[in-house]
């Protein structure tokens, strides 16, 4: 097995001592993104800053928030895991599986700060649920503000010699354009590297694959998320909810209006295993709970409709998907209720513009899930309300 170079930071060292995302075509920027535009992203938390902020959360919460390195990226950066609460129901939240989609990271830091506090609401949540967050699961991509990780096919073959005669997978990036240079630093779309068989070992005959086939766990980033998921299932019996925080193109509109979408949501990533379309997933039929995923998504939608919220333009992401290689598709088949957040605009679209309002919108949606599971109200929602969430214009 190839040895990886580990990248450490001042914050990481101090922390260790104190603790003992439809895909755009390859090479294409987001629709409506001006070519050659250079936008600042310095307002978003980078890996070194994340290490320090997580250390501060541990200290400020007096240990209510616990942090550890769940694994390491291909370039050796820590993939941090933060845990808060002691309840029996586990909510696992993942952010920055694509490195140019950072709003979720900021929302998770804010959510962790709240959950680690002393308010009666936070104390109640900690009693009923356990929230586990992976705030930046693809840190190498984040450092380059790009979608794919930093890893060559040659490195994969070094790790898995049985793939020596296999073709590189379909989600391997080697292009170069005005935004991204995968030619000199190739990488993979990590969110197509998951497999519903959590014990899957890569086989040459399963390559190169395509978007409607399962992934392979060839990247250390996907392996880390899988291992966190498996460890939680072993400890708690089940991961009740899995949430993945993504970005999409900036200028989608709510169907039937001219209103720009704040973010889109979804609970559908593979065909229902009990249907003819989903028959290839029949072995997962007893686990799959689409109605619960729909209830969770309604909880998010409702949370953004209350009061004088400026974030009411929530739509459904395209439905009728078959994406078993995504983390959401994989964990839905393994029995978790699933929620996708697709916030408007990647870093190439807005830079750090609109950061504040989008962070707050995602945080409010996440609280809708957490409080709904805590007080049980999410289980009382009529799943059919999901079908009334507005569609995204031109995407269904």
The 8 nearest C-alpha neighbors of each residue, nearest first, counted from 0:
[[1, 158, 2, 157, 159, 160, 3, 154],
 [0, 2, 158, 157, 3, 154, 155, 159],
 [3, 1, 0, 4, 5, 158, 75, 73],
 [4, 2, 75, 5, 1, 74, 73, 72],
 [3, 5, 75, 74, 6, 2, 73, 76],
 [75, 4, 6, 76, 3, 7, 74, 71],
 [7, 5, 76, 75, 4, 74, 8, 77],
 [6, 8, 11, 5, 76, 12, 9, 77],
 [9, 7, 11, 10, 47, 12, 6, 50],
 [8, 10, 12, 11, 13, 7, 47, 51],
 [9, 11, 51, 50, 13, 8, 12, 14],
 [12, 10, 8, 14, 50, 9, 13, 15],
 [13, 11, 15, 9, 14, 10, 8, 16],
 [14, 12, 16, 10, 11, 15, 17, 9],
 [13, 15, 11, 17, 54, 16, 12, 10],
 [16, 14, 12, 18, 17, 13, 19, 11],
 [15, 17, 13, 14, 19, 18, 12, 11],
 [16, 18, 14, 15, 19, 13, 54, 57],
 [17, 19, 15, 16, 14, 66, 67, 65],
 [18, 16, 15, 17, 14, 67, 66, 13],
 [245, 244, 243, 96, 246, 97, 190, 341],
 [22, 23, 317, 320, 316, 247, 394, 24],
 [23, 21, 24, 25, 210, 247, 20, 27],
 [24, 22, 27, 25, 21, 29, 28, 26],
 [23, 25, 27, 26, 22, 28, 21, 29],
 [26, 24, 27, 23, 172, 174, 22, 170],
 [25, 27, 174, 24, 176, 28, 175, 179],
 [26, 28, 24, 25, 23, 29, 30, 176],
 [29, 27, 30, 32, 26, 178, 23, 347],
 [28, 30, 248, 32, 31, 27, 348, 23],
 [31, 29, 32, 248, 28, 249, 250, 27],
 [30, 32, 33, 29, 250, 249, 248, 348],
 [31, 33, 348, 30, 29, 34, 28, 347],
 [34, 32, 36, 31, 35, 348, 347, 30],
 [33, 35, 36, 32, 177, 178, 28, 37],
 [36, 34, 177, 37, 33, 178, 32, 347],
 [37, 35, 34, 33, 38, 347, 32, 348],
 [36, 38, 35, 39, 347, 350, 34, 178],
 [39, 37, 350, 36, 40, 349, 347, 346],
 [38, 40, 350, 41, 351, 37, 42, 346],
 [41, 39, 350, 351, 42, 43, 38, 346],
 [42, 40, 43, 39, 351, 44, 45, 350],
 [41, 43, 40, 351, 44, 39, 354, 350],
 [42, 44, 41, 40, 45, 101, 351, 105],
 [45, 43, 48, 49, 42, 46, 105, 41],
 [46, 44, 48, 47, 49, 43, 142, 141],
 [45, 47, 49, 48, 138, 50, 44, 142],
 [48, 46, 50, 49, 45, 8, 10, 51],
 [49, 47, 51, 45, 50, 46, 44, 52],
 [50, 48, 52, 46, 51, 47, 44, 53],
 [51, 49, 10, 11, 47, 53, 48, 52],
 [50, 52, 10, 54, 48, 49, 53, 55],
 [53, 51, 49, 55, 54, 50, 48, 56],
 [54, 52, 56, 55, 50, 51, 49, 57],
 [53, 55, 51, 57, 14, 52, 56, 50],
 [54, 56, 52, 58, 53, 57, 59, 51],
 [57, 55, 53, 59, 58, 54, 60, 52],
 [58, 56, 62, 54, 64, 55, 60, 59],
 [57, 59, 55, 61, 56, 60, 62, 54],
 [60, 58, 56, 61, 57, 55, 62, 115],
 [59, 61, 115, 63, 62, 57, 58, 56],
 [62, 60, 58, 59, 63, 57, 64, 115],
 [61, 63, 57, 64, 60, 65, 58, 59],
 [64, 62, 60, 115, 61, 83, 65, 57],
 [63, 65, 83, 62, 57, 82, 115, 60],
 [66, 64, 82, 81, 62, 57, 63, 83],
 [67, 65, 81, 80, 82, 64, 18, 79],
 [68, 66, 80, 79, 69, 81, 18, 65],
 [67, 69, 79, 70, 78, 77, 80, 66],
 [68, 70, 80, 78, 79, 67, 223, 227],
 [71, 69, 78, 68, 223, 77, 72, 79],
 [72, 70, 77, 75, 76, 78, 73, 219],
 [71, 73, 75, 76, 74, 220, 219, 77],
 [72, 74, 75, 219, 150, 71, 3, 149],
 [75, 73, 72, 76, 4, 5, 3, 139],
 [5, 76, 74, 6, 72, 71, 4, 73],
 [75, 77, 6, 72, 71, 74, 5, 78],
 [76, 78, 71, 68, 79, 70, 72, 75],
 [77, 79, 70, 71, 136, 68, 69, 76],
 [80, 78, 68, 69, 77, 67, 133, 81],
 [79, 81, 133, 67, 66, 69, 132, 68],
 [82, 80, 66, 132, 65, 131, 64, 133],
 [83, 81, 131, 65, 64, 130, 66, 132],
 [82, 84, 64, 130, 129, 63, 65, 131],
 [85, 83, 125, 129, 128, 86, 130, 126],
 [86, 84, 129, 126, 125, 128, 87, 127],
 [128, 85, 87, 127, 129, 126, 88, 84],
 [86, 88, 128, 89, 127, 235, 85, 129],
 [89, 87, 128, 86, 239, 129, 90, 127],
 [90, 88, 129, 238, 239, 128, 130, 91],
 [89, 91, 240, 130, 239, 241, 131, 129],
 [92, 90, 131, 241, 132, 130, 240, 89],
 [93, 91, 242, 132, 241, 243, 131, 133],
 [92, 94, 133, 243, 132, 242, 134, 244],
 [93, 95, 244, 134, 135, 103, 104, 96],
 [96, 94, 97, 135, 98, 100, 101, 136],
 [95, 97, 137, 136, 94, 98, 20, 190],
 [98, 96, 146, 95, 99, 100, 147, 137],
 [141, 97, 99, 140, 145, 146, 95, 144],
 [98, 100, 144, 145, 346, 97, 146, 345],
 [99, 101, 246, 98, 345, 95, 97, 245],
 [102, 100, 104, 103, 95, 99, 98, 43],
 [103, 101, 104, 105, 358, 100, 106, 354],
 [104, 102, 106, 105, 244, 101, 94, 107],
 [103, 105, 134, 107, 106, 102, 101, 94],
 [104, 106, 108, 103, 107, 102, 358, 109],
 [107, 105, 103, 362, 358, 109, 104, 108],
 [106, 108, 110, 104, 109, 105, 111, 103],
 [109, 107, 111, 105, 106, 110, 112, 104],
 [108, 110, 112, 106, 107, 111, 113, 105],
 [109, 111, 107, 113, 112, 108, 106, 114],
 [112, 110, 114, 108, 113, 109, 115, 107],
 [111, 113, 109, 115, 110, 114, 108, 116],
 [114, 112, 110, 116, 111, 115, 109, 121],
 [115, 113, 121, 111, 116, 112, 110, 83],
 [114, 116, 60, 112, 113, 63, 64, 111],
 [117, 115, 113, 114, 118, 60, 121, 112],
 [116, 118, 122, 119, 121, 115, 114, 120],
 [117, 119, 121, 120, 116, 122, 113, 114],
 [120, 118, 122, 121, 123, 117, 124, 116],
 [119, 121, 123, 118, 122, 124, 117, 114],
 [122, 120, 114, 124, 118, 123, 119, 125],
 [121, 123, 119, 125, 120, 124, 118, 126],
 [124, 122, 120, 126, 121, 125, 119, 127],
 [123, 125, 121, 127, 126, 122, 373, 128],
 [126, 84, 124, 122, 123, 127, 128, 85],
 [125, 127, 86, 123, 124, 85, 128, 84],
 [126, 128, 86, 124, 373, 125, 123, 87],
 [86, 129, 127, 88, 125, 87, 89, 84],
 [128, 130, 84, 89, 86, 85, 83, 88],
 [129, 131, 90, 83, 82, 89, 91, 84],
 [130, 132, 82, 91, 81, 90, 92, 129],
 [133, 131, 92, 81, 80, 134, 91, 93],
 [132, 134, 80, 93, 135, 136, 79, 94],
 [133, 135, 104, 94, 132, 93, 136, 107],
 [136, 134, 95, 94, 137, 133, 138, 104],
 [135, 137, 78, 96, 95, 133, 138, 134],
 [138, 136, 96, 140, 135, 139, 95, 98],
 [139, 137, 141, 140, 135, 136, 142, 46],
 [140, 138, 142, 141, 137, 148, 149, 74],
 [141, 139, 98, 148, 143, 145, 138, 142],
 [98, 140, 142, 144, 138, 143, 139, 99],
 [141, 143, 139, 140, 144, 138, 45, 46],
 [144, 142, 140, 141, 145, 139, 98, 99],
 [145, 143, 99, 141, 98, 142, 140, 346],
 [144, 146, 99, 98, 140, 143, 147, 141],
 [145, 147, 97, 98, 99, 140, 188, 148],
 [148, 146, 188, 187, 186, 140, 145, 97],
 [147, 149, 140, 186, 187, 139, 150, 137],
 [150, 148, 186, 185, 184, 139, 140, 147],
 [151, 149, 186, 185, 148, 73, 154, 152],
 [150, 152, 153, 154, 185, 186, 155, 149],
 [151, 153, 155, 154, 156, 167, 150, 171],
 [154, 152, 156, 151, 155, 157, 150, 158],
 [155, 153, 157, 151, 152, 156, 158, 150],
 [156, 154, 152, 158, 157, 153, 159, 217],
 [155, 157, 159, 160, 153, 158, 154, 162],
 [158, 156, 154, 155, 159, 160, 153, 1],
 [157, 159, 155, 0, 156, 1, 160, 154],
 [160, 158, 156, 161, 157, 162, 155, 201],
 [161, 159, 156, 162, 163, 157, 158, 155],
 [162, 160, 159, 163, 203, 202, 156, 164],
 [163, 161, 203, 165, 160, 164, 156, 159],
 [164, 162, 160, 161, 165, 156, 159, 203],
 [165, 163, 162, 166, 203, 161, 160, 156],
 [166, 164, 162, 203, 163, 206, 167, 204],
 [165, 167, 207, 206, 168, 164, 203, 162],
 [166, 168, 207, 152, 165, 169, 171, 206],
 [169, 167, 207, 170, 206, 171, 208, 166],
 [168, 170, 207, 171, 209, 208, 167, 210],
 [171, 169, 168, 188, 187, 172, 191, 209],
 [170, 172, 187, 169, 168, 186, 173, 188],
 [173, 171, 186, 185, 187, 174, 181, 170],
 [172, 174, 181, 182, 185, 171, 175, 186],
 [175, 173, 182, 181, 172, 26, 180, 176],
 [176, 174, 180, 182, 181, 179, 173, 26],
 [177, 175, 178, 179, 180, 26, 174, 27],
 [176, 178, 179, 35, 175, 34, 180, 36],
 [179, 177, 176, 180, 35, 28, 175, 347],
 [180, 178, 176, 175, 181, 177, 145, 26],
 [179, 181, 175, 182, 183, 176, 184, 174],
 [180, 182, 185, 173, 184, 174, 183, 175],
 [181, 183, 173, 174, 180, 175, 184, 185],
 [182, 184, 181, 180, 185, 173, 175, 174],
 [185, 183, 181, 182, 149, 180, 186, 150],
 [186, 184, 181, 173, 151, 172, 182, 150],
 [185, 187, 149, 150, 148, 147, 172, 171],
 [188, 186, 171, 147, 189, 148, 170, 172],
 [187, 189, 147, 190, 170, 191, 146, 171],
 [190, 188, 192, 191, 187, 221, 147, 96],
 [189, 191, 325, 188, 192, 326, 96, 193],
 [192, 190, 324, 325, 189, 214, 193, 188],
 [191, 193, 214, 189, 216, 215, 324, 190],
 [194, 192, 324, 214, 325, 326, 216, 191],
 [193, 195, 213, 214, 196, 324, 329, 215],
 [196, 194, 329, 197, 332, 333, 330, 193],
 [197, 195, 194, 199, 198, 329, 333, 193],
 [196, 198, 199, 195, 194, 225, 229, 193],
 [199, 197, 196, 200, 194, 195, 225, 216],
 [198, 200, 196, 197, 201, 194, 215, 216],
 [199, 201, 202, 198, 215, 216, 217, 197],
 [202, 200, 215, 199, 203, 216, 217, 159],
 [203, 201, 204, 205, 200, 162, 161, 206],
 [204, 202, 162, 165, 205, 206, 161, 201],
 [203, 205, 206, 202, 165, 207, 162, 201],
 [206, 204, 203, 202, 208, 207, 201, 215],
 [207, 205, 208, 204, 168, 203, 166, 165],
 [206, 208, 168, 169, 166, 167, 205, 209],
 [209, 207, 206, 212, 168, 205, 169, 210],
 [210, 208, 212, 211, 169, 207, 170, 168],
 [209, 211, 212, 322, 324, 208, 191, 321],
 [212, 210, 322, 321, 209, 323, 213, 324],
 [213, 211, 209, 210, 208, 323, 324, 214],
 [214, 212, 324, 323, 194, 193, 211, 215],
 [213, 215, 192, 324, 193, 194, 191, 216],
 [214, 216, 192, 201, 217, 193, 194, 213],
 [217, 215, 192, 222, 218, 193, 221, 214],
 [216, 218, 215, 155, 219, 192, 201, 222],
 [219, 217, 220, 221, 216, 222, 189, 192],
 [220, 218, 222, 221, 72, 73, 223, 217],
 [219, 221, 223, 218, 222, 72, 137, 136],
 [222, 220, 224, 223, 218, 219, 216, 225],
 [223, 221, 219, 225, 220, 216, 224, 226],
 [222, 224, 226, 220, 221, 225, 70, 219],
 [225, 223, 227, 221, 226, 222, 228, 220],
 [224, 226, 228, 222, 223, 227, 229, 221],
 [225, 227, 229, 223, 228, 224, 230, 222],
 [228, 226, 224, 230, 225, 229, 223, 231],
 [227, 229, 225, 231, 226, 230, 224, 232],
 [230, 228, 226, 232, 231, 227, 225, 233],
 [229, 231, 233, 227, 232, 228, 226, 234],
 [232, 230, 234, 228, 233, 229, 235, 227],
 [233, 231, 237, 236, 229, 235, 230, 234],
 [232, 234, 230, 231, 236, 235, 229, 237],
 [235, 233, 231, 232, 236, 230, 237, 229],
 [236, 234, 232, 237, 231, 233, 87, 238],
 [235, 237, 232, 233, 234, 238, 231, 87],
 [238, 236, 232, 235, 239, 231, 89, 335],
 [237, 239, 89, 240, 335, 232, 90, 231],
 [238, 240, 335, 89, 237, 88, 90, 336],
 [241, 239, 336, 90, 335, 238, 337, 91],
 [240, 242, 91, 337, 92, 90, 335, 336],
 [243, 241, 92, 338, 337, 339, 93, 91],
 [242, 244, 93, 339, 20, 92, 94, 340],
 [245, 243, 340, 94, 103, 20, 93, 339],
 [246, 244, 20, 341, 340, 100, 342, 243],
 [247, 245, 342, 341, 100, 343, 345, 344],
 [248, 246, 343, 341, 344, 342, 249, 345],
 [247, 249, 344, 29, 343, 30, 250, 345],
 [250, 248, 344, 343, 251, 247, 348, 31],
 [249, 251, 248, 259, 252, 31, 343, 260],
 [250, 252, 260, 259, 249, 391, 392, 248],
 [253, 251, 259, 260, 258, 392, 257, 391],
 [252, 254, 391, 392, 256, 258, 260, 259],
 [255, 253, 392, 391, 390, 256, 252, 389],
 [254, 256, 253, 392, 257, 252, 390, 389],
 [257, 255, 258, 254, 253, 252, 392, 259],
 [256, 258, 252, 259, 253, 255, 254, 392],
 [259, 257, 252, 256, 253, 260, 312, 251],
 [260, 258, 252, 251, 250, 253, 261, 257],
 [259, 261, 312, 252, 262, 251, 253, 313],
 [262, 260, 312, 313, 343, 310, 342, 259],
 [261, 263, 342, 341, 260, 313, 343, 340],
 [262, 264, 314, 341, 316, 315, 313, 340],
 [265, 263, 340, 315, 339, 316, 341, 314],
 [264, 266, 339, 316, 267, 338, 315, 296],
 [265, 267, 292, 338, 337, 293, 296, 339],
 [268, 266, 265, 269, 318, 320, 319, 289],
 [269, 267, 328, 320, 322, 321, 266, 327],
 [268, 270, 321, 320, 322, 328, 267, 323],
 [271, 269, 277, 276, 321, 272, 320, 319],
 [270, 272, 277, 273, 274, 269, 276, 289],
 [273, 271, 277, 281, 280, 284, 278, 274],
 [272, 274, 271, 284, 277, 281, 278, 275],
 [275, 273, 277, 276, 272, 271, 278, 270],
 [274, 276, 278, 277, 273, 272, 271, 279],
 [275, 277, 274, 278, 270, 271, 272, 279],
 [278, 276, 272, 270, 271, 274, 275, 279],
 [277, 279, 281, 275, 280, 272, 276, 274],
 [278, 280, 277, 281, 272, 276, 282, 275],
 [281, 279, 272, 278, 282, 277, 283, 284],
 [282, 280, 272, 278, 284, 283, 279, 273],
 [281, 283, 280, 284, 285, 272, 279, 278],
 [284, 282, 281, 286, 285, 332, 280, 287],
 [285, 283, 272, 281, 287, 286, 282, 273],
 [284, 286, 283, 287, 282, 334, 288, 281],
 [287, 285, 334, 284, 283, 333, 332, 288],
 [286, 288, 334, 332, 284, 285, 331, 283],
 [289, 287, 290, 291, 334, 286, 336, 292],
 [288, 290, 292, 291, 293, 287, 266, 336],
 [289, 291, 293, 292, 382, 288, 294, 383],
 [290, 292, 294, 293, 289, 336, 288, 295],
 [293, 291, 336, 266, 289, 337, 295, 290],
 [292, 294, 290, 296, 291, 382, 295, 385],
 [295, 293, 291, 382, 297, 292, 296, 380],
 [296, 294, 298, 292, 297, 293, 368, 291],
 [297, 295, 299, 293, 298, 294, 338, 300],
 [296, 298, 300, 294, 299, 295, 385, 301],
 [299, 297, 295, 301, 296, 300, 367, 368],
 [300, 298, 364, 296, 302, 367, 297, 301],
 [299, 301, 297, 303, 302, 298, 296, 313],
 [300, 302, 304, 298, 303, 299, 297, 305],
 [303, 301, 299, 367, 300, 304, 364, 305],
 [304, 302, 301, 311, 300, 305, 310, 308],
 [303, 305, 301, 311, 302, 308, 300, 306],
 [306, 304, 303, 302, 308, 307, 301, 311],
 [307, 305, 308, 304, 303, 309, 302, 311],
 [308, 306, 309, 305, 304, 310, 311, 303],
 [307, 309, 310, 306, 311, 305, 304, 303],
 [310, 308, 311, 307, 312, 303, 356, 360],
 [311, 309, 308, 312, 360, 261, 303, 313],
 [312, 310, 304, 303, 313, 309, 308, 261],
 [313, 311, 260, 261, 310, 314, 253, 259],
 [312, 314, 262, 263, 311, 261, 260, 300],
 [315, 313, 263, 389, 390, 391, 388, 264],
 [314, 316, 390, 264, 263, 265, 389, 391],
 [315, 317, 263, 264, 265, 318, 314, 391],
 [318, 316, 395, 394, 315, 319, 320, 21],
 [317, 319, 320, 267, 316, 395, 268, 265],
 [320, 318, 321, 270, 267, 317, 268, 269],
 [321, 319, 268, 318, 269, 322, 267, 270],
 [320, 322, 269, 211, 268, 270, 323, 319],
 [321, 323, 211, 324, 268, 269, 325, 328],
 [324, 322, 328, 213, 325, 329, 212, 321],
 [325, 323, 213, 191, 193, 214, 322, 192],
 [326, 324, 191, 190, 328, 327, 323, 193],
 [325, 327, 329, 328, 193, 330, 190, 324],
 [328, 326, 325, 330, 329, 331, 337, 268],
 [329, 327, 323, 268, 325, 331, 326, 330],
 [330, 328, 195, 326, 332, 327, 323, 331],
 [329, 331, 333, 332, 327, 328, 335, 326],
 [332, 330, 335, 328, 333, 334, 329, 327],
 [333, 331, 287, 330, 329, 334, 283, 286],
 [334, 332, 330, 331, 286, 335, 329, 287],
 [335, 333, 286, 287, 331, 332, 288, 330],
 [336, 334, 331, 240, 239, 238, 330, 337],
 [335, 337, 292, 240, 291, 239, 241, 331],
 [336, 338, 241, 292, 266, 242, 240, 335],
 [339, 337, 242, 266, 265, 296, 243, 292],
 [338, 340, 265, 264, 243, 242, 244, 341],
 [339, 341, 264, 244, 245, 263, 342, 243],
 [342, 340, 246, 245, 263, 262, 247, 264],
 [343, 341, 262, 246, 247, 245, 340, 261],
 [344, 342, 249, 247, 262, 248, 246, 261],
 [343, 345, 249, 248, 348, 247, 246, 349],
 [346, 344, 348, 347, 100, 246, 99, 247],
 [345, 347, 350, 348, 99, 349, 100, 344],
 [346, 348, 345, 350, 349, 38, 32, 37],
 [349, 347, 345, 344, 346, 32, 350, 249],
 [350, 348, 352, 346, 351, 347, 344, 345],
 [349, 351, 346, 38, 40, 39, 352, 347],
 [350, 352, 40, 354, 349, 42, 39, 353],
 [353, 351, 349, 354, 350, 355, 39, 40],
 [352, 354, 355, 356, 357, 351, 349, 350],
 [355, 353, 352, 351, 357, 356, 358, 102],
 [356, 354, 358, 357, 353, 359, 352, 351],
 [355, 357, 359, 358, 354, 353, 360, 310],
 [356, 358, 360, 354, 359, 355, 353, 361],
 [359, 357, 106, 355, 361, 360, 356, 102],
 [358, 360, 362, 356, 357, 361, 363, 355],
 [361, 359, 357, 363, 362, 358, 310, 356],
 [362, 360, 364, 358, 363, 359, 365, 106],
 [363, 361, 359, 106, 365, 364, 360, 358],
 [362, 364, 366, 360, 361, 365, 359, 367],
 [363, 365, 299, 367, 361, 366, 362, 302],
 [366, 364, 362, 368, 367, 363, 361, 369],
 [367, 365, 369, 363, 368, 364, 370, 362],
 [366, 368, 364, 299, 302, 365, 370, 298],
 [369, 367, 371, 365, 366, 370, 298, 299],
 [368, 370, 366, 372, 371, 367, 373, 365],
 [369, 371, 373, 372, 367, 368, 366, 374],
 [372, 370, 377, 376, 368, 373, 369, 374],
 [371, 373, 375, 369, 370, 374, 377, 368],
 [374, 372, 370, 371, 127, 375, 124, 369],
 [375, 373, 371, 376, 372, 370, 377, 127],
 [374, 376, 372, 377, 373, 371, 378, 379],
 [375, 377, 371, 379, 378, 374, 372, 380],
 [378, 376, 371, 379, 380, 375, 372, 294],
 [377, 379, 376, 380, 375, 294, 291, 372],
 [380, 378, 376, 377, 381, 375, 294, 382],
 [381, 379, 377, 378, 294, 382, 376, 297],
 [380, 382, 383, 384, 379, 294, 385, 378],
 [383, 381, 294, 293, 384, 290, 385, 380],
 [382, 384, 385, 381, 386, 387, 293, 290],
 [385, 383, 387, 386, 382, 381, 297, 388],
 [386, 384, 383, 387, 388, 293, 297, 382],
 [385, 387, 384, 383, 388, 382, 389, 293],
 [388, 386, 384, 385, 389, 383, 390, 297],
 [387, 389, 385, 386, 314, 315, 390, 384],
 [390, 388, 314, 387, 315, 254, 253, 391],
 [389, 391, 315, 314, 254, 392, 253, 388],
 [390, 392, 253, 254, 314, 394, 252, 315],
 [391, 393, 254, 252, 253, 394, 390, 251],
 [392, 394, 395, 391, 254, 251, 252, 390],
 [393, 395, 392, 391, 317, 316, 390, 251],
 [394, 317, 393, 318, 391, 390, 392, 316]]
